[in-house]
Amino acid sequence: MLPKISDEEMLVCILQTRKDKKLENLMAKLPIWMADRLAKKRRVSEDEKSEIRLVVIETIEKIWSLASKYDEYQVLGFFVTYTFNLFRNLQRKNGEIQTHNKLLELWREETPGCLHSAHFWESNRDHLYAQLDSLPVLTCLVVCLQYDLPILNRRKNYLEWRLAEIGREFGDFQRIYDKKKEVWLRRLALFEERVLRYTRLLYQYPESHRRKWYIQKKKEWMRHRMRVMNKSFFSEREIARILGITRKLVQVHQTKGILSLQLKAGDLLYCA
């Protein structure tokens, strides 16, 4: 039987790992602690808990790297949030959330607002990138502009040619992109900070009379975060202006590209 690990014991382990830079003790405790915290809030089977522990062990270095930017008052909240996101990903991969012919909603309390609102999970991006070149170059470019995917090789060459055709320069596009990306990252960081704040409050004050309010605020900021992540990076109007084509043609290429990628890897997309 696996040992029970308290929050206090886990925090001591984390601080010690930060001090001596060795992951052995963390690897022995963190997967157990994360799976147990998940089980307290979600109905999970022993097989699912085992799968969570296995994934944590396999990706411990990545998880630890992501946790390094949080101080001791936030780090447990980060690990809890990460566990819930990891569980949703595993559910999706295991077929508990059905998706092959439609985009998914992540938060069940919300109704999907748009079929084209999609987010490409980081863990699947390598697979996605391998599929992009199978799309017609203009279709591929429209999808890349909408979902902030890399514009490389023939896509970049085509964009440079297209901009030159309509009397514009790639450098001007790059400046617009960099400014949008900076604003996007700043908003995302703000919302993630708020989510972690209320996660930490829930675990610091489990008996607080304000607990329901903490839960409500956490869900509210999580929804804000997901809206930012799922909003098109460039809008249809902006893509049409960049490429010098009509919005209707942009919509045609968006639909064609998404459906093509779904057929190749249906679990890459979800709607939130």
DRENDO-1510 file (C-alpha; in Angstrom, 1 decimal, always signed):
<recs>
REC; n; res; u; v; w
REC; 1; MET; +0.0; +0.0; +0.0 .
REC; 2; LEU; +1.3; +3.4; -0.9 .
REC; 3; PRO; +2.1; +5.9; +1.9 .
REC; 4; LYS; +0.0; +8.9; +2.6 .
REC; 5; ILE; +1.9; +12.1; +2.1 .
REC; 6; SER; +0.7; +15.3; +3.8 .
REC; 7; ASP; +0.8; +18.8; +2.2 .
REC; 8; GLU; +3.4; +19.8; +4.8 .
REC; 9; GLU; +5.6; +16.8; +4.0 .
REC; 10; MET; +5.3; +17.5; +0.3 .
REC; 11; LEU; +6.3; +21.1; +0.7 .
REC; 12; VAL; +9.4; +20.2; +2.8 .
REC; 13; CYS; +10.4; +17.7; +0.0 .
REC; 14; ILE; +10.0; +20.4; -2.6 .
REC; 15; LEU; +12.1; +22.9; -0.7 .
REC; 16; GLN; +14.8; +20.3; -0.1 .
REC; 17; THR; +14.8; +19.4; -3.8 .
REC; 18; ARG; +15.3; +23.1; -4.7 .
REC; 19; LYS; +18.2; +23.2; -2.3 .
REC; 20; ASP; +20.1; +20.1; -3.3 .
REC; 21; LYS; +19.0; +19.9; -6.9 .
REC; 22; LYS; +18.3; +16.1; -6.8 .
REC; 23; LEU; +15.0; +14.7; -8.0 .
REC; 24; GLU; +15.2; +11.2; -6.4 .
REC; 25; ASN; +13.2; +12.0; -3.3 .
REC; 26; LEU; +10.7; +14.2; -5.2 .
REC; 27; MET; +10.1; +11.4; -7.7 .
REC; 28; ALA; +9.3; +9.0; -4.9 .
REC; 29; LYS; +6.7; +11.3; -3.3 .
REC; 30; LEU; +5.3; +13.8; -5.8 .
REC; 31; PRO; +3.4; +11.2; -8.1 .
REC; 32; ILE; +1.7; +9.7; -5.0 .
REC; 33; TRP; +0.8; +13.1; -3.6 .
REC; 34; MET; -0.6; +14.4; -6.9 .
REC; 35; ALA; -2.7; +11.3; -7.6 .
REC; 36; ASP; -4.1; +11.5; -4.0 .
REC; 37; ARG; -5.0; +15.2; -4.3 .
REC; 38; LEU; -6.8; +14.4; -7.6 .
REC; 39; ALA; -8.8; +11.6; -5.9 .
REC; 40; LYS; -10.0; +14.0; -3.2 .
REC; 41; LYS; -11.8; +16.1; -5.8 .
REC; 42; ARG; -12.6; +13.7; -8.6 .
REC; 43; ARG; -14.0; +10.3; -8.9 .
REC; 44; VAL; -11.1; +8.3; -10.3 .
REC; 45; SER; -10.3; +4.6; -10.4 .
REC; 46; GLU; -7.1; +3.0; -9.2 .
REC; 47; ASP; -6.0; +2.4; -12.8 .
REC; 48; GLU; -6.4; +6.1; -13.5 .
REC; 49; LYS; -4.4; +7.0; -10.3 .
REC; 50; SER; -1.7; +4.6; -11.4 .
REC; 51; GLU; -1.7; +6.2; -14.9 .
REC; 52; ILE; -1.4; +9.7; -13.4 .
REC; 53; ARG; +1.6; +8.5; -11.2 .
REC; 54; LEU; +3.3; +6.9; -14.2 .
REC; 55; VAL; +2.9; +10.1; -16.4 .
REC; 56; VAL; +4.3; +12.2; -13.5 .
REC; 57; ILE; +7.3; +9.9; -13.2 .
REC; 58; GLU; +8.0; +10.0; -16.9 .
REC; 59; THR; +7.7; +13.8; -17.1 .
REC; 60; ILE; +9.1; +14.8; -13.7 .
REC; 61; GLU; +11.9; +17.0; -15.2 .
REC; 62; LYS; +9.4; +19.0; -17.3 .
REC; 63; ILE; +7.0; +19.4; -14.4 .
REC; 64; TRP; +9.8; +20.4; -12.0 .
REC; 65; SER; +11.0; +23.0; -14.5 .
REC; 66; LEU; +7.6; +24.5; -14.8 .
REC; 67; ALA; +7.2; +24.6; -11.0 .
REC; 68; SER; +10.5; +26.4; -10.6 .
REC; 69; LYS; +9.0; +29.9; -11.2 .
REC; 70; TYR; +6.5; +29.6; -8.3 .
REC; 71; ASP; +7.4; +30.4; -4.7 .
REC; 72; GLU; +6.7; +28.2; -1.7 .
REC; 73; TYR; +3.2; +29.8; -1.2 .
REC; 74; GLN; +2.1; +29.0; -4.7 .
REC; 75; VAL; +3.9; +25.8; -5.7 .
REC; 76; LEU; +1.4; +23.3; -4.1 .
REC; 77; GLY; -1.4; +25.1; -5.9 .
REC; 78; PHE; +0.5; +24.8; -9.2 .
REC; 79; PHE; +1.0; +21.0; -8.8 .
REC; 80; VAL; -2.8; +20.6; -8.0 .
REC; 81; THR; -3.8; +22.6; -11.1 .
REC; 82; TYR; -1.3; +20.7; -13.2 .
REC; 83; THR; -2.7; +17.4; -11.9 .
REC; 84; PHE; -6.3; +18.3; -12.9 .
REC; 85; ASN; -5.1; +19.4; -16.4 .
REC; 86; LEU; -3.1; +16.2; -16.8 .
REC; 87; PHE; -6.2; +14.1; -15.8 .
REC; 88; ARG; -8.3; +15.9; -18.4 .
REC; 89; ASN; -5.7; +15.2; -21.0 .
REC; 90; LEU; -5.6; +11.5; -20.1 .
REC; 91; GLN; -9.4; +11.3; -20.2 .
REC; 92; ARG; -9.4; +12.7; -23.6 .
REC; 93; LYS; -6.7; +10.3; -24.8 .
REC; 94; ASN; -8.5; +7.3; -23.2 .
REC; 95; GLY; -11.8; +8.1; -25.0 .
REC; 96; GLU; -13.7; +9.1; -21.8 .
REC; 97; ILE; -14.3; +12.4; -23.5 .
REC; 98; GLN; -15.4; +11.5; -27.0 .
REC; 99; THR; -13.8; +13.3; -29.9 .
REC; 100; HIS; -13.0; +12.4; -33.4 .
REC; 101; ASN; -15.7; +14.1; -35.5 .
REC; 102; LYS; -16.4; +17.2; -33.4 .
REC; 103; LEU; -14.6; +19.7; -31.2 .
REC; 104; LEU; -14.9; +19.4; -27.5 .
REC; 105; GLU; -15.9; +21.7; -24.7 .
REC; 106; LEU; -13.5; +21.6; -21.7 .
REC; 107; TRP; -15.7; +23.3; -19.1 .
REC; 108; ARG; -19.1; +21.6; -19.0 .
REC; 109; GLU; -20.8; +24.5; -17.3 .
REC; 110; GLU; -20.2; +26.5; -20.5 .
REC; 111; THR; -21.7; +26.0; -24.0 .
REC; 112; PRO; -19.3; +26.1; -26.9 .
REC; 113; GLY; -19.7; +29.4; -28.6 .
REC; 114; CYS; -18.0; +28.6; -31.9 .
REC; 115; LEU; -17.1; +25.5; -33.9 .
REC; 116; HIS; -13.8; +27.1; -34.9 .
REC; 117; SER; -12.7; +28.0; -31.4 .
REC; 118; ALA; -9.9; +25.5; -30.9 .
REC; 119; HIS; -6.8; +25.0; -28.9 .
REC; 120; PHE; -3.9; +22.7; -29.9 .
REC; 121; TRP; -2.6; +21.0; -26.8 .
REC; 122; GLU; +1.1; +21.5; -26.3 .
REC; 123; SER; +1.7; +17.7; -25.8 .
REC; 124; ASN; +0.3; +17.1; -29.3 .
REC; 125; ARG; +2.1; +19.9; -31.1 .
REC; 126; ASP; +4.9; +17.8; -32.5 .
REC; 127; HIS; +2.3; +15.5; -34.1 .
REC; 128; LEU; +0.4; +18.5; -35.4 .
REC; 129; TYR; +3.4; +20.1; -37.0 .
REC; 130; ALA; +4.1; +16.9; -38.9 .
REC; 131; GLN; +0.6; +17.1; -40.4 .
REC; 132; LEU; +0.7; +20.8; -41.4 .
REC; 133; ASP; +2.7; +20.3; -44.6 .
REC; 134; SER; +0.1; +17.9; -45.9 .
REC; 135; LEU; -2.4; +20.8; -46.2 .
REC; 136; PRO; -2.5; +23.1; -49.3 .
REC; 137; VAL; -0.1; +26.0; -48.6 .
REC; 138; LEU; -2.8; +28.7; -48.4 .
REC; 139; THR; -5.1; +26.5; -46.2 .
REC; 140; CYS; -2.1; +25.7; -44.0 .
REC; 141; LEU; -1.1; +29.4; -43.7 .
REC; 142; VAL; -4.7; +30.4; -42.7 .
REC; 143; VAL; -4.7; +27.7; -39.9 .
REC; 144; CYS; -1.3; +28.8; -38.7 .
REC; 145; LEU; -2.4; +32.5; -38.5 .
REC; 146; GLN; -5.6; +31.6; -36.7 .
REC; 147; TYR; -4.0; +29.3; -34.1 .
REC; 148; ASP; -0.5; +30.8; -33.8 .
REC; 149; LEU; +1.4; +27.9; -35.3 .
REC; 150; PRO; +4.9; +28.2; -36.8 .
REC; 151; ILE; +5.1; +29.8; -40.2 .
REC; 152; LEU; +8.2; +28.1; -41.6 .
REC; 153; ASN; +9.6; +26.8; -44.9 .
REC; 154; ARG; +7.1; +27.0; -47.8 .
REC; 155; ARG; +4.5; +28.7; -45.6 .
REC; 156; LYS; +6.9; +31.5; -44.8 .
REC; 157; ASN; +8.0; +31.7; -48.5 .
REC; 158; TYR; +4.4; +31.9; -49.6 .
REC; 159; LEU; +3.5; +34.6; -47.0 .
REC; 160; GLU; +6.5; +36.7; -48.1 .
REC; 161; TRP; +5.5; +36.3; -51.7 .
REC; 162; ARG; +1.8; +37.1; -50.9 .
REC; 163; LEU; +2.7; +40.2; -48.9 .
REC; 164; ALA; +5.0; +41.4; -51.7 .
REC; 165; GLU; +2.1; +40.9; -54.2 .
REC; 166; ILE; -0.1; +43.3; -52.3 .
REC; 167; GLY; +2.7; +45.8; -51.6 .
REC; 168; ARG; +3.5; +44.9; -48.0 .
REC; 169; GLU; +6.7; +43.8; -46.2 .
REC; 170; PHE; +7.3; +40.7; -44.1 .
REC; 171; GLY; +9.0; +42.9; -41.5 .
REC; 172; ASP; +5.7; +44.8; -41.0 .
REC; 173; PHE; +3.8; +41.6; -40.4 .
REC; 174; GLN; +6.5; +40.4; -37.9 .
REC; 175; ARG; +6.1; +43.6; -35.9 .
REC; 176; ILE; +2.4; +43.2; -35.7 .
REC; 177; TYR; +2.8; +39.6; -34.7 .
REC; 178; ASP; +5.3; +40.3; -32.0 .
REC; 179; LYS; +3.1; +43.0; -30.4 .
REC; 180; LYS; +0.0; +40.7; -30.4 .
REC; 181; LYS; +2.1; +37.8; -28.9 .
REC; 182; GLU; +3.4; +40.1; -26.1 .
REC; 183; VAL; -0.2; +41.2; -25.2 .
REC; 184; TRP; -1.5; +37.5; -25.4 .
REC; 185; LEU; +1.3; +36.2; -23.1 .
REC; 186; ARG; +0.8; +39.0; -20.6 .
REC; 187; ARG; -3.0; +38.3; -20.3 .
REC; 188; LEU; -2.4; +34.6; -20.0 .
REC; 189; ALA; +0.2; +35.0; -17.3 .
REC; 190; LEU; -2.2; +37.3; -15.4 .
REC; 191; PHE; -5.1; +34.8; -15.5 .
REC; 192; GLU; -2.8; +31.9; -14.5 .
REC; 193; GLU; -1.6; +33.8; -11.5 .
REC; 194; ARG; -5.2; +34.4; -10.4 .
REC; 195; VAL; -6.0; +30.7; -10.8 .
REC; 196; LEU; -3.0; +29.7; -8.7 .
REC; 197; ARG; -3.9; +32.3; -6.1 .
REC; 198; TYR; -7.4; +30.8; -5.4 .
REC; 199; THR; -6.1; +27.3; -5.6 .
REC; 200; ARG; -3.6; +28.2; -2.9 .
REC; 201; LEU; -6.3; +29.8; -0.8 .
REC; 202; LEU; -8.5; +26.7; -1.1 .
REC; 203; TYR; -5.7; +24.5; +0.3 .
REC; 204; GLN; -4.5; +26.9; +2.9 .
REC; 205; TYR; -8.0; +27.5; +4.4 .
REC; 206; PRO; -10.0; +24.3; +3.8 .
REC; 207; GLU; -12.5; +25.2; +6.6 .
REC; 208; SER; -12.9; +28.8; +5.6 .
REC; 209; HIS; -16.5; +30.2; +5.3 .
REC; 210; ARG; -15.2; +31.9; +2.1 .
REC; 211; ARG; -14.5; +28.5; +0.5 .
REC; 212; LYS; -17.4; +28.7; -1.9 .
REC; 213; TRP; -16.4; +32.1; -3.0 .
REC; 214; TYR; -12.8; +30.9; -3.6 .
REC; 215; ILE; -14.1; +28.1; -5.7 .
REC; 216; GLN; -16.3; +30.5; -7.7 .
REC; 217; LYS; -13.5; +32.9; -8.3 .
REC; 218; LYS; -11.1; +30.2; -9.3 .
REC; 219; LYS; -13.6; +28.8; -11.9 .
REC; 220; GLU; -14.2; +32.4; -13.1 .
REC; 221; TRP; -10.4; +33.0; -13.7 .
REC; 222; MET; -10.1; +29.5; -15.3 .
REC; 223; ARG; -12.8; +30.4; -17.8 .
REC; 224; HIS; -11.1; +33.7; -18.6 .
REC; 225; ARG; -7.8; +31.8; -19.1 .
REC; 226; MET; -9.4; +29.3; -21.5 .
REC; 227; ARG; -11.1; +32.0; -23.5 .
REC; 228; VAL; -7.8; +33.6; -24.1 .
REC; 229; MET; -6.2; +30.3; -25.1 .
REC; 230; ASN; -9.1; +29.4; -27.4 .
REC; 231; LYS; -9.6; +32.8; -29.0 .
REC; 232; SER; -8.2; +33.0; -32.6 .
REC; 233; PHE; -4.8; +34.6; -32.5 .
REC; 234; PHE; -5.6; +36.5; -35.7 .
REC; 235; SER; -9.3; +37.0; -36.4 .
REC; 236; GLU; -10.9; +36.2; -39.7 .
REC; 237; ARG; -10.9; +39.9; -40.6 .
REC; 238; GLU; -7.2; +40.3; -39.8 .
REC; 239; ILE; -6.2; +37.2; -41.7 .
REC; 240; ALA; -8.2; +38.4; -44.7 .
REC; 241; ARG; -6.4; +41.8; -44.5 .
REC; 242; ILE; -2.9; +40.2; -44.1 .
REC; 243; LEU; -3.4; +37.8; -47.1 .
REC; 244; GLY; -5.4; +40.1; -49.3 .
REC; 245; ILE; -8.4; +37.7; -49.6 .
REC; 246; THR; -12.0; +37.8; -48.6 .
REC; 247; ARG; -13.3; +36.7; -45.2 .
REC; 248; LYS; -15.5; +34.1; -46.9 .
REC; 249; LEU; -12.4; +32.6; -48.5 .
REC; 250; VAL; -10.7; +32.6; -45.0 .
REC; 251; GLN; -13.6; +30.7; -43.6 .
REC; 252; VAL; -13.5; +28.1; -46.4 .
REC; 253; HIS; -9.8; +27.5; -45.7 .
REC; 254; GLN; -10.3; +27.4; -41.9 .
REC; 255; THR; -13.0; +24.8; -42.2 .
REC; 256; LYS; -11.0; +22.7; -44.7 .
REC; 257; GLY; -7.8; +22.8; -42.6 .
REC; 258; ILE; -9.5; +21.9; -39.3 .
REC; 259; LEU; -11.5; +19.0; -40.8 .
REC; 260; SER; -8.4; +17.7; -42.6 .
REC; 261; LEU; -6.4; +17.8; -39.3 .
REC; 262; GLN; -9.2; +16.1; -37.4 .
REC; 263; LEU; -9.3; +13.3; -39.9 .
REC; 264; LYS; -5.5; +12.8; -39.4 .
REC; 265; ALA; -5.5; +13.2; -35.6 .
REC; 266; GLY; -9.0; +13.8; -34.1 .
REC; 267; ASP; -7.7; +14.2; -30.5 .
REC; 268; LEU; -5.7; +17.3; -31.3 .
REC; 269; LEU; -8.6; +19.8; -31.2 .
REC; 270; TYR; -11.1; +20.7; -28.6 .
REC; 271; CYS; -13.5; +23.5; -28.1 .
REC; 272; ALA; -13.8; +25.4; -24.8 .
</recs>
